[in-house]
Amino acid sequence: MIRSPFASPDRLTGQDAETEAESEARRIALEYLAEAWNDAEDDGVDGQALAHAALFAALATLVEGHGEDQTASFAEKLADRIRAGEYTVGRTLQ
């Protein structure tokens, strides 16, 4: 079984100019998500199903808070960030 992809809360950055308080809030939020993710997997929920549900919930929340255009602009940048390894768990950062 693959455990939560959120295994390392310190990896949640995504923003270059993030304040320390914002970084801490995101780290805490990620800990909550990791715990819920692991609980769901322990209950037999498939990791891929969790990932799709999490993406839907995240995007819906971003649309609600920032609107469709701004969220779409954010999402357009994800492909390059994924290819650059920002979401690869377990890689060595240099």
Secondary structure as GFF3:
##gff-version 3
##sequence-region A 1 94
A	DSSP	three_ten_helix	9	11	.	.	.	ID=ss1
A	DSSP	alpha_helix	20	42	.	.	.	ID=ss2
A	DSSP	alpha_helix	47	66	.	.	.	ID=ss3
A	DSSP	alpha_helix	68	76	.	.	.	ID=ss4
A	DSSP	alpha_helix	78	83	.	.	.	ID=ss5
###
